[in-house]
Amino acid sequence: MFYFLLLPILYAIGTITAEQLGYVGALLIVGVLIGALAVTYKLHIHHKVRLLQASLALLFISTVLLFWPDNVTILSLAYILIGLATGVGMSTINALAAQFTTQGKRFKALANIAMLTDVTRIIYPLAAGAIYSLFAFVGLVIFALSTVVGFGALIYLFSRAHPIEDDALADNERDEALAQPLRQNKPFFFVMGLEFLDSFASSQLFVFLPALLIFRHFSIESAFVMQSIVFAGYLSGRRLISLIAHRFNGFAAVGIAETGMVVSIVLLLLVPPSMLLYGLCFLLGIFSRGTSPVIKAMALDRLGPLQMRRGSAIHVVFGDSGSALGQFTFGLLLAWLGVTAPFVAAAVCAGVVAFACFTYRERYFQT
């Protein structure tokens, strides 16, 4: 997430254009897809801790390249490599989360895990604004390097204190035997379709929010404060939407959240600059990404134990392909039609997801 925060800064100071804001961010997500596909077809046989360590090493190398942001070629290469590292790491972490949660009872557990990551989402924009004010862009790169090193140290210490039992498949023949049933798992891939559309509509909006706020005469620092408010909404939304899913069902929860997202975006675009925008940013955060752990739980609940690592990687592929297409499309819409266009497109797509949840869920699911 922090690497996406760097893009609107580079755009605001004129280092990259609006088109580059779209496609450089999309390159990161393409890298995520390639990394997740590598886990799906090859890397899933390796130990989880080794995969995490490899992804962090690659992330460190790619972050070093960000010391040359004026060179678009190097910047693009860095973001592809960051995506590769993230794709491998996210797929592995998803498999670990599935390993340590119980089928049918994942809504709250995955929401709690997501809420921990949202704490960093809240802190990072505030830290980014302060560091940029004091040390310019180079300070942000050094901060990113320090974060990678710190996380690597935590992984090392945790794995030493609590060795993780790995359930990697013994050989390729067994793996091939699992592939056919997974391809025929219609409920799983129905949820993957929702994951794709949900990610397209909402996962990258925070990248374009500063551009909208700067257009409406907020400073870069103020825009990042409001972005932190969106991430605070993420934190609250994980809990709220998961509670709705636990009380009713996952599809009802996602449908309600997507409807709320449409309303929040419409109001965000229509309300004149005022204190109300802070509240609307918070509501946008609640409804836009509170769906993420719920959709993930619905997907993982439809996977068998031996399908879990491959299925979790496929979840990353669908989610981040939606994010990549959203990042690229929204960047083009920003360049061609203005700063409000990405938000209009997101509202339309969220409406489609809500319609699908309320209309077609009985075709595959009872809960």
Secondary structure, 3 states (H helix, E strand, C coil): CHHHHHHHHHHHCCCCCHHHHHHHHHHHHHHHHHHHHHHHHCHHHCCHHHHHHHHHHHHHHHHHHHHCCCCHHHHHHHHHHHHHHHHHHHHHHHHHHHHCCCCCCHHHHHHHHHHHHHHHHHHHHHHHHHHHHHHHHHHHHHHHHHHHHHHHHHHHHHHHHCCCCCCCCCCHHHHHHHHHHHHCCHHHHHHHHHHHHHHHHHCCHHHHHHHHHHHCCCCHHHHHHHHHHHHHHHHHHHHHHHHHHHHCCHHHHHHHHHHHHHHHHHHHHHCCCCCHHHHHHHHHHHHHHCCHHHHHHHHHCCCCHHHHHHHHHHHHHHHHHHHHHHHHHHHHHHHHHCCCHHHHHHHHHHHHHHHHHHHHHHHCCCC
